[in-house]
Amino acid sequence: MTVFGLILSDLRRKAYWCYESTRARAIVKVLLTDGTAAMICYRLMQWAGRWHLVPLEMFFNKWNAVFCNCIIGRGAQFGPGFVLIHSTGVVINGTVRGGTNVSIEHQVTIGAERRQSPAIGNDVFLGAGSKIIGSVSIGDGARVGANAVVVHDVPPHTTVVGIPAKVVRTREAAATNPSLEPELKPDVTTKR
């Protein structure tokens, strides 16, 4: 997927998250919301790294840190549909691997412990202030509650909360696939 394709998939995903619509108007509104500039800088940094344009990669990395208050390591990899709902205070280690449709609230830390970083599955939501530390995996469709500290693996399609995070809810796999929502649900927005 091209860098523009990734950016568009991220914007469509965020538009659906914020406005339950993927129409052009919702995407334009999303361009003006908090976190979107950090998402775009991350994708441009990722593109520059892929083409070994190290000075440009470092420029986008520093731009994100200084102007968006968001630190995403240069080697971090996330699939299409990466959403920073709010970018303030987000810190992501450079060796983190994330799947598609990962949504992250503000003040989230995804960090390494003993040079081992978390692996984030597909369709994952990380609540405000949550901390995911070390060699843990977050299963597909998992939700991490606000201020939870994850130090153990999170099973797929579960919700975890607390310090340390514990499973409080398990959902059916079919009911938790938000990656299909924009394509399956028709846009029923009415004109006003």
N, C-alpha and C positions, 0 to 999 in steps of 0.2 A: 504494500500500500504506500502511496506517495505521502509526502509530508502534508500536502494540502488535503488529501483524503483523510489522514489521521486527524488533522485539525477540524475538519468538517464533521467527522464522526463524534469527536469530543463535544463540539458545539451543539450538535443535534441531541446528544445524550443529556447535556446540561439544560437545553431548552425544554426537553421533555420533563426533566426533574423539576425545573422551576415553574414552568407554565403549562405542563401537560400538552404540549403541542410541539411539532417539529416544522411548522410553517416558517417561511422566511421572516415574518414579523417577529416571531418568538426568538429566532436565531439572532436577529439584529438586537433585540432587547438583551439577550444573553451577552452579547459583545460588550455591553455597558455595565455588567454586573461584576461584583467582587470575585476575584479568583480566575476570571477568564484570561486576563493578561498573563498570569502565571502559567496557565495551561498552555497558551500559545508559545510563550518563551521556552517552556519545557520541550515542546515538540520541535521547535527550531534548534534547541540545544542538542536534542537527540539526532536530528537530521545532520547537523554539523559534525557530530561525533561519528556518524556512519560514514561520512565522506572524509574523515580524518582532517577536518578543518579546525584544529585545536584552538587557535586564537579566537575564532568565532564561537566555538563551543564554550570556551571560558567566558567570553563576553556575555552570552545569553545566561550562563550560570550566575554570573555576578549581577547582571541586570535583575534577574529574578530575586536574588537575595536582597539587594539594596532597595529596589523600587516596589517589589511585590511582597516583601517580608516573608519569603517562602524559599526554603533551601531544599533543592532536589539534587542529589549527587549526580555527577555527570554520567555515570554508568547505569543509573536506574532505568529499568525497562518496564513499560506498561503497554498493554494492547489498546486497540481502539475503544473509544467510549470512556476515556480517563477524565474524571470530573473532580475539580477542586471547587466545592460548593462555596467555601470561603478559604482564601489562601493564607491568611494571617497566621503566622507561627507554625506552619507546616514544615516538618523536617523529615526528609526521606534519605536514607543511606544510599550511596552509589551502587551497592551490589544487590539492591532489592529487585525482585522479579514479581511483576503483577500481571494478572490476566486482563480480560476485556471487561468493560463496564465496572470499573472500580470507582466508587464515589467516596470522597474524603472531605470531612468537615474541617474546621479550623483547629489549630493547636494540636494536631495529630503528629506523633513521632513514630516513625518506622525505622528502628535502629538495629545495628549489629551488636552482637556480644561475642567476644573472642573471634572476631572476623567472620561470624556466621550471621547472615541476614534472613529475615522472614521471606516466605513465598506466599503471595496473595493470589487466591483463586479468581475465578470469573464471577461477576455479579455480586461483588462484595461491597458492603457499606461500612465505613469506619466513622464512628460518632465523634463529636467534639471532644478534644482533649484525650482521646484514647492513645495508649502507648502499646506498640507491638515490638517486642524486643527479642532478639536472638534467633536461633535456628528453629523457628516455629512455622507451621503452615496454617493458613486460613483457608478453609474449604470453600468450594463454590457455593454461592448463595448465602454465605454467612453474614451476620450483622454483629458488629462490635459496638456496644453501648458507650455512651458518653463517659469519659474518664476511666474506662476499663483499662486494666493493665494485663496484657496478654503475654504470658510466659510459657504457655503450653499450647499444643495444637488445638485448633478450633474445628470441630467436625463440620461437614457440609450442611447447609440449610438449617443452621442453628443461630440463636441469638445468645451472646455472652455479655455479662455485666460484672462489675465488681473488681476488687483488688485482692488477690489475683482473680482474673476473669473466670467465671463459671457459667455453664450452660443453664439458661432459664427457660428456653423455648426451642422446640424443634418443629420445623414446618415440612410440608410435602414438597418434593422437588419441583413438581409441575407448577405449584403456586408461587414459586419464588424466582421465576426466570424473567427479571425485568428487562433483559436484553431484547426480548421479543415484543415488549409493549409498544414501542413506537411503530413497528411494522404491522402488528396485528390489530391494534386499536385504531379505528378510523378517527381522523381528526374531526370532532364534532363541534368545533368552535363556531359560534354563531357571530355574524356581523352585528355590530352595535351601532 
